Amino acid sequence: MQSAIRKTCLASVSAFGISVLVASPAMAQSNTDQSAANNSRVDSPAIVVTGTRQADRSAADTVAPIDVVSGAELTNQADSDISNLLRVAVPSFNVNTQPISDAATLVRPANLRGLSPDNTLVLVNGKRMHRAAVIAFLGGGISDGSQGPDVSTIPAIAIKQLEVLRDGASSQYGSDAIAGVMNFILKDDAEGGMVTGKWGSTYEGDGDNYLIGLNVGLPITDAGFLNLSAEYGESDATSRSVQRDDAAALIAAGNTAVADPAQIWGQPNVNDDFKFFANFGIDLAPDITLYAFGNYAERNVDGGFFFRNPTNRAGVYRGPLVDPNTGFADPNGVASVLVGDLSINNTGDCPAGIPLTGTNGLIPDPTILAAVSADANCFSFVELFPGGFTPRFGGDLEDYSMAGGLRGQLFGGLDFDLSYRHGRNKVDFFIRNTINASLGPNTPTEFNPGGYSQTENVVNLDLGYNFQVGSGSVYVAAGAEYRDETFRIFAGDPASFELGPLAQPTAAYPFGQGFSTSSNGFGGFSNNAAGSSKEDNKAVYLDVEADLIEALTLQAAVRYEDTKSFGDTTTWKLGALYRLSDNFRLRGTYSTGFHVPTAGQANVINVTTQFSNGQLQDEGTFPLFSPAGLIVSDFIADTTANGGLGLPRPTLGPEEADSFTAGVAGDFGNVTFTLDYFNIKLKDRISRSSTINFTNALLYLADREGVMVTSTNTAGLLAELDAANVIDRNDFTGFEDLTSFAFFNNAFDTRTQGIDFVANARLDLTEAGRTQATLAINYTKTDVVDADPTISATRIRQLEENLPNWKGFFNLTHEEGPFRGLLRANYYGSFYEAHLDDGTLPIDAGSRVTFDAELGYEVIEGLELTVGAQNLLDTYPTRNPYAGIAGAEYTVTSPFGFNGGTYYIRARFQW
């Protein structure tokens, strides 16, 4: 059935590319609302509210470039996730799949103009959207440590239009508006509506997905409206994996319990994905409007982690060298599988390990394995997971917000807008098919590691007045804002961070038995990690726009902002638009900007598992002021003569930006175009640092304090330092297995520059048809101009080359009678991937062109049936030359994903 549907869709959309442009005249298009929305980029210039305080400014007359994307342009696509929809609607917007990226798999980090996700300010109806609770610890170098909003909670069916300000705007909107501003304008119809249903799948037959959507406008008396939008959908996982070399060797050696593939690379399962938005407004008086809007969203995301090899996963399986006949420790022996002594005494009645013998030394010795299994005092994890295991990680995400206010005019011309917005994003993590190895056979295999929440409150007062100056005018706006945020860590269940009997020091095992603590793969948040962190922000601004003569528009803005933890700052902006003629305009801006560390970035504690040097290792992220952070800070800053690294002491403070744009815009007949250059110098970028060896930091501490230690691992060193009263071991609960450590700091500067070109054309190809073409091209190049020595060369290259420099699309739409069609070519330039974030595994991935197509037919008035395909020709990114290491068949950071082609069918009814 899927094959037949796929063939029908492919035949239809392929034929469209030829037939739609020569379609014969037919009956007039009845769906006028849809037609107008589809052509919003080409018809008369759209009125915008982003980047300007005036109510009647068009996108063609702004001093900085603004893209206007209609809601229909977003919904006439295969994808349901708004991030993927934006990827082919905004050329400088990038987002990828993020497999095996811990919490970043749940809320994928997105980049505008090559900068971090939290360098883009997101607004809904002009009001700041709250951040997601998720911090992207693994973000491909560029997004490491970012905490931006979760735009995927916005249902596409609720969007009237999206306005993208491609310019720095911190002086107008505050912290974060460095790369630009994205303002989602909600539908405000008081009547009519739409119901839609879509089903799709990949050409490979996995990734089945469906979406049901509803939008309805309701009148509230004769003076108001209530517009409601909802979407519900699910998406199955995909797999573009090959068998790992080590797993294949285990199977070849006779281990029949190893899965094939042992590790899956693909998009995660997304279940119960529900999104709701309400938008309300009513005129209380001729010049006074009461408004409110809000949302609720939830979803369940379930993805995979790295495979735990049953012969060598440290802390679970990897044992010492042992005598091949007895299993007792022998420095000249063979590799083994670790055995725990459950009696926790000094009798030594269990072997140290089960010798690995058989083909290539990959199979535990059956005789000693049987003896261990028969002895109630002895245990090895090959008894529970003989083929190793691959944890499944995910979370339940909940998001809601509410906003309300009054706006209008007072005293015959004073514009005002008084508003309040509250938002909260929460994620509860889960991990299953894994263990807390220190609990031995009593370990659960499913854990609740805890979660994060982000709560924000914003109060705004905006005032504006238009002064007539001669034949021109000056619009003066001023306002104030108060914003607070609370980031909270919720403790996990005790088993997710517990130090079980196989990790606790005893007389026989003074530094533990070598078994790892916490839920393997994503350790639970302990009680000492749980808690709340707060930040607040106060700001005032002044914004002036002057049209003193018809040919010239000037803009100036200044903003003072004061934060609780990071001091105050003043930012400013100057801009001008000059009309050389009715059809040709020059424009440019210069602005300063800033981004303040979030409460989460300043205070988060996290332990995750990452692939490094061919092995899995636990990496921690902790605040600089925490006990662990202070140790590492001293280790970094102390002189090499004292055993330290002798590097600058890490600090965490605001980012500062200087931005310059210059461009031209023109209208010639049915063709409009914009060409803009941008240059963004970003100083003291906030990011998760490169990792520091935590064991070396503890050895440095022991030497500095004069403590003689015998351990060479973290757990043992913590125990010895605690016994010497140098540290309190309780401050390090859950850290016992760490081999490396990272923190948030300001460690490098960048310069990002590039060009945006957008051209639209209205084509009269047939007498009764309506055709438009859009060409959009973005070139973005980032250079790291100054970096702390702790930032690795691999990280620098990721920052500079992990996103393609060139990206663009050519979009062609045609409407004629009951037919509507779309054909789009997307170009993604070449890029660099450090596979598994490992600089010794470089991939220079080639450029690709993908095609999307859609053909719709209005069966009866208001009812349209559609077939379509995304990535029509089933194009894949560059194959991974290191696929055997961890099983990824393709480059996993590909800017267009790695699922190949997808097809879909959709029914939509509008009234």
Steps between C-alpha positions, in 0.01 A plus 500: 500500500779745589683414179192567288434833671864598462500421125179697450641801686830492313326479164271788587759738637751421224243573232416824676841652428418492126124523482419772751675772301304422182164430658201608297264771624232373733240624746594788727670410826239503771738480792597866498637505852745222417599673176575829669702333774709307249601821326580711805866530397411654163179697535486850648761541776390348830450720805739388773524559873851365553797735515276807504267662753276658238175333406507560125856417396532259206776244461623696197559815708692367801860599568595133556399199289186315607378176345125443507394135473130421477334233708398319182863484391579313822206258486537404132791267576568144605632574848300554815785636715516879467881491518520286186246723328712806569808326361360531147325835553781709654836449322722590798309266737664162569386201703596133483381167640712481820506121554664374819538854635350461847246774571573672167309214337187620682536869414723534197725808495452722192735762360426830328791653310738238636473611863388317812125434548482740794639783284163517323207666678166329442175696538136393483266784410787734577555364853814315612461123495634312801800270469489125498614321814740291291863603475679352197812352653581321175438751223752418230744764626291799389207450738684341792345637818229703330157554656255644252120492462323189375325627186377146424225556758335746257245332270557609140124522447486786756742727313370792298848606397857481619716811497875446511707809579849431368683750715628554852220641715612486864438874538140447390412168665772417750735210562535226235411704189847473344449281193148633450139481611230250403147623568216249462175688435193293593183479295233746612200412281160533666339253261585211273744226565692202376525131578783295360632145515832373366677164485851436378793263505856468371593321180671242722164418660579625851428830670123478451338820619161662513359838596148623570448876522216740567469878488176685565414867538213603724343844543485647849209743466549738209821639640723200561627162396624171641722297270583143603759269348600145587716226351548140606742257341755226540818404318673162500874460527728443204825309469786575262746272673752231424626241742788619713829322439532392862143367507558312174815345648305385804238334281771337289660368819174331599318754720140451391356762739638803312235703316538585130549789478627537853462877482245703306561836333183678395225731608336407833146389566276800567177396671187688607624826348224745592514875438234759576487877461225750573499862387243749628424869456207732565453874467395642835472848348573646155869545589550234773549127438523218750705208369623165621663191356648182636605148423526149635718228350629160598682214336694183576836447329682167507844456341808282518845517656837336442544122512666357814739229386480190729877457496640845566246756627680658796320483832268223383680229306870582472698307762870479587756272341448156652638150496322323210447187711382645833371849429706650781700817439823450304685800349629266227162340438219551250214749480190418701141590578470664842363295792353652813521352849148531644605372840694828550760343722869420482478129427582551128278208402413646156735518206604851397366440151371242255781441248415594142595211281355342187526663156716811525455499877140625481309228685499463883647167609192277534633304797582800717182676383298201617678502834431871549135455406463210745658692790249730674789716624637570152347695211588622154283703263542248221245303703244778453603644160719239325490693172566839651230765506401827334315742728185675378479860609224755476267727684149630551487866408232746609478863395246770575473876499245775542518866409261788528487875482339823395605707200367796312513879510453753778477876503441523128816335374713336771543136401535259790535126558506360854550123517596205716620159381564182697657190349627167622678212332565174685658171402505177701770267376487123488756237411436129458676185388791602720636443851658649808793261500591565863168340604600169343212256434261725696521781249183621329517521121281811477568828678360847546817712507307816589434803287529872430252785491527858378248758618489862384293811572514814289328836559514762222386858461544652154409860417517685171404833348519631145619861470439695180813688400438717195389273220652200674459314828701361791371204695640480852456178698610429855437221743607282786520128562542273799586136443583220740584137443532193719689189397434193709660156518282216629670208673469157346393183671765381749610206287593738217786654703556250781841364596418133530693234694729423205625860497520576871842462665538203732787338689560267206434766239607834655425691180210295371488204265515691173128506422354830384237689692180665379280407207741413221486745211328787679558516873217615720506839669587445864342689788799734523460586129128575531375850566402832344706784356359844428594793281325829434536783255380862491511717191395836355527605138452791262433441129464775238395468135504811282354558154598866468512487123332256267824343383659432839409295807725513805492278806681522833456291813669476838432255783627473855476159662594389850532135604513355849815290453688650207481876537360758262553598138389758248445410135412720205411492134506738205333427167398675181301429185546723196265482201700573187177467308155353538648162413849497649612537863825495694507406868743430779531463878763491769414360839642359819351203679536263789393163635500425872561147633175334594431379851534149361837559336636655818376227734430173319653170613502213256682175429478341159680228303695590189711312247867597529815339362308190403349449845197621692581732788297696751521877470375742762380857468496706819489867605833672540413587860411140599752292697595308185512823297731670748740206492518504122525881488804485732647215296466704179633825646786376720851499361641194331768495768227417752341238279236726344449593137613859539215639286263795559243434772159431341227760549132524410342829398301665218574479130542831317432555132566761232290461185505675167263453206479669159269417217290593202136425418316544176164458328495473122165405354408158630844441651619601846841432651715569806875461536650550846847462649541433874798495732466391864793516738415302813731530800522266801260241361317295760541131445570167659877473520716231356551223754768496768638177648328475838730229633802722435325785680449279808864387488599867487283568807654212691850622420415859591356392836783256572280189499673177400261306277522158340192511275506593133125511445242760601308286749813403688641853502174642635504239777861577595453878489186466712688286754765774518227763564599690183153465346155393609420197289127579523564802276604258225216248509449364151842620382693186594533375141605828339806503283451851364333824597354803320347828609339810356739785433594778258785345308505629142402780263359461152435707190204390289436665168307424188243595240125444471334524159125461450317553170132452424334502161140490385488303174213512250549158345134433426207734455298370793780370718703660772869415530766630731868421538726565798876473505671529839872461558701531819876504544626492860861466613608487864860544611627446853721805545609445860474183707603392846770227491250258656290514179614210284592526134213262425252727673630801308458322170148394598411861575635610164398218268231273645225702329516543122618843384251497211132421531199597292188399316305568182127477555239487223125499568212498255124523542251444224139415551473216748870412470778624720860388479841559648848409385805594706872439462708526819876544497721409797869576472790287618582478870735336749402243759714382788333162519402422858652842586838336445751704300684184399189395305460793255243494222501756221139461388402606150225736389156368406190613312163364608159549341155533657172483308133522582183481289160596636153472347186669632242222478210718611497854626728518804615134491848441364680167461879507473784262423861600549856398558786652693844414366329371187808332350594323826829687548724404792794687653858382475556145621687466826846349442513405869162327505639188665605684814153584629265394221399832336463445126503871407629828636273557799523882504371533144307828460208320331500185711586150385162326461488530121174564319156519659153507347165608638132545430285772651135601510407853601163669528461875542190704557 
